[in-house]
Amino acid sequence: MPVSHDEKVVREFSKQAAGFADPARNEAFTSHLDRLVRFMDPEIDNEDVVLEVAAGTALVSRAIARRVRHVTALDLTPAMLAEGKRAVDRDGVTNVTFAHGDATALPYLDRSFTLVATRFSLHQVADPKAVVREMERVSRPGAAIFIADLVRPDDLGGDPDRIERLRDPSHNTVLTEAQIGELVTGAGAEIKRAERFEIVRPLDPWLEFSDTPGDVREGIRRELRDELSGGPATGMRPSERDGELHFTHSLLFLHAIAG
């Protein structure tokens, strides 16, 4: 029987959940969290009722919890939610609620939240349009909506999604900034501002974090080395630093206002 995309997501992130609790392994997910919080900062209010969609271990929720009234962190993978719950219990944070649910069909009434956010989810889900539409639906008029995700440069050669799926079979598609913008405005929200930047990441920790099989890892390394030697573009924009392979991701922070 074919495995659904959601089942792939749960399987892969159940494997990765423990890694999210290890700061030494989780650097790629935490290194730009402070930058995102600074980007969100002007809109955060101590009366906010917040929803983090596809929250994983609720990194964003945990980062802003002490500054808002309440945060709900919703995710499809129970193992990720369990790691987040352990973290808030350890830190004595009492205003974060964890909910198991589907980002494409949020179990909340219309206009329930004053701030809604999602981080690193649109490239992972099967239906990003539905996720953005649901985020707008549950936002009160004038609420802040934040999206932080990978984006594909317009002029990029090669197929980075193929490499991403080799590494993590639950990966779907990295959208362009324009495509994400169209999802937001198509859902009825107004884009207020955006910030885009690039990060260069070492390849081996990225492959290790997802527990990618050894033969697949070596195939990915070989393709990136071939590109550096003049071979076909992979879309991963490889580089070499001190003998270690690296690649480049483009990130987008977007702030919109719910209609």
SVG drawing of the C-alpha trace seen along z (x, -y; Angstrom):
<svg xmlns="http://www.w3.org/2000/svg" viewBox="-15 -47 56 49">
<polyline fill="none" stroke="black" stroke-width="0.4" points="0.0,0.0 1.5,-3.4 2.8,-5.6 1.2,-9.0 3.2,-12.2 2.0,-12.8 3.1,-9.3 6.6,-10.1 6.7,-13.3 5.8,-11.5 8.3,-8.7 11.2,-11.0 10.6,-13.5 10.0,-10.8 13.5,-9.6 14.9,-13.2 12.9,-14.2 15.7,-13.4 18.2,-15.4 16.0,-18.5 16.7,-18.3 20.5,-18.2 21.9,-21.7 25.1,-20.3 23.1,-18.7 20.3,-21.2 22.4,-24.2 20.9,-24.5 17.4,-25.0 18.3,-27.2 21.1,-29.4 18.6,-31.8 15.9,-31.6 17.0,-34.8 17.0,-36.6 13.4,-35.5 12.3,-36.6 13.9,-40.0 12.0,-40.1 8.7,-39.3 9.5,-41.6 7.5,-44.7 4.3,-42.7 4.6,-40.7 2.2,-41.8 1.8,-40.5 -1.9,-40.0 -1.3,-37.9 -3.0,-34.5 -0.5,-32.7 -0.6,-29.6 2.5,-28.0 1.6,-25.8 3.7,-22.7 5.6,-23.6 7.8,-20.6 9.4,-20.9 7.9,-24.4 11.1,-26.4 9.3,-29.6 6.6,-29.1 9.2,-28.6 11.2,-31.6 8.3,-34.0 6.1,-32.3 7.1,-34.5 6.2,-37.6 2.6,-36.6 -0.6,-35.5 -0.7,-31.9 0.8,-29.8 -0.5,-26.7 2.0,-24.6 0.5,-22.2 2.3,-19.5 1.6,-16.3 4.4,-14.3 3.8,-13.2 7.5,-12.5 8.3,-16.2 5.6,-17.5 6.8,-15.3 10.3,-16.7 8.9,-20.2 6.7,-19.4 9.7,-18.1 11.6,-21.3 8.9,-23.6 8.4,-21.5 12.1,-21.6 12.2,-25.4 9.1,-26.1 7.1,-27.6 3.4,-27.1 1.6,-29.0 2.4,-26.7 -0.2,-24.1 0.8,-21.2 -1.7,-19.9 -1.5,-17.1 -3.1,-18.1 -2.9,-18.7 -1.6,-22.1 -3.9,-21.8 -7.0,-21.4 -6.5,-23.3 -8.9,-22.2 -9.8,-25.8 -12.6,-28.2 -12.2,-31.2 -10.5,-34.3 -9.2,-32.6 -5.6,-33.9 -3.9,-37.3 -0.5,-36.0 0.1,-32.9 3.5,-31.6 5.1,-28.7 8.8,-27.9 10.4,-25.5 7.1,-23.9 5.9,-25.0 8.7,-23.2 7.8,-20.0 4.0,-19.8 2.1,-18.3 -0.2,-21.3 1.4,-24.6 -1.5,-26.5 -3.9,-24.9 -1.5,-25.6 -1.4,-29.3 -5.1,-29.5 -5.7,-27.9 -3.3,-30.2 -5.2,-33.2 -8.6,-31.6 -7.8,-31.2 -6.2,-34.7 -8.3,-37.6 -8.5,-40.6 -5.3,-42.6 -3.4,-39.7 0.2,-39.2 1.1,-36.2 4.7,-35.1 6.2,-32.6 9.9,-31.6 11.0,-29.1 13.5,-28.0 13.1,-29.7 14.4,-28.8 16.3,-31.6 14.7,-32.5 17.8,-31.9 18.9,-28.7 20.1,-25.8 19.7,-22.2 17.1,-20.5 17.7,-21.0 14.5,-19.2 15.8,-16.0 18.8,-16.2 16.7,-17.3 14.4,-14.2 17.4,-11.9 18.4,-13.2 14.9,-13.3 12.1,-11.5 9.5,-13.7 10.8,-16.9 8.3,-18.2 9.2,-21.4 11.1,-24.6 9.0,-27.5 10.3,-30.8 9.7,-34.0 7.1,-35.1 5.2,-31.8 5.0,-32.2 3.8,-35.7 1.1,-34.6 -0.1,-32.0 -0.3,-34.7 -2.1,-37.3 -4.3,-34.6 -5.4,-33.6 -6.6,-37.1 -3.6,-38.5 -1.5,-41.6 2.3,-41.3 3.9,-44.0 7.6,-43.2 10.1,-40.5 13.7,-39.7 15.8,-37.3 19.3,-36.0 21.6,-33.0 23.3,-30.6 26.2,-28.3 25.9,-25.0 28.4,-22.1 27.1,-19.0 27.9,-16.2 26.0,-17.4 23.0,-18.0 23.1,-14.4 23.8,-13.0 20.8,-14.8 18.3,-13.2 20.0,-9.8 20.4,-9.5 21.6,-6.0 25.4,-5.8 25.2,-5.0 22.8,-7.9 25.1,-10.2 28.0,-9.2 26.0,-9.7 25.0,-13.2 28.7,-14.0 29.7,-12.7 27.2,-14.9 28.3,-18.0 32.0,-17.2 31.3,-16.6 29.6,-20.0 32.6,-21.7 34.7,-20.0 32.6,-21.4 29.8,-18.7 26.1,-19.2 24.4,-21.7 22.7,-20.2 20.9,-23.3 22.7,-23.0 25.3,-25.6 28.2,-23.6 31.5,-25.0 34.5,-23.7 36.0,-25.1 39.0,-23.7 38.5,-20.4 34.8,-20.1 31.9,-20.2 29.2,-22.9 26.0,-24.0 23.8,-27.1 20.2,-27.6 18.2,-30.8 15.8,-31.7 12.8,-34.0 11.1,-35.7 7.7,-37.2 5.3,-39.2 1.7,-39.6 -1.5,-41.1 -4.6,-39.0 -7.6,-40.3"/>
</svg>
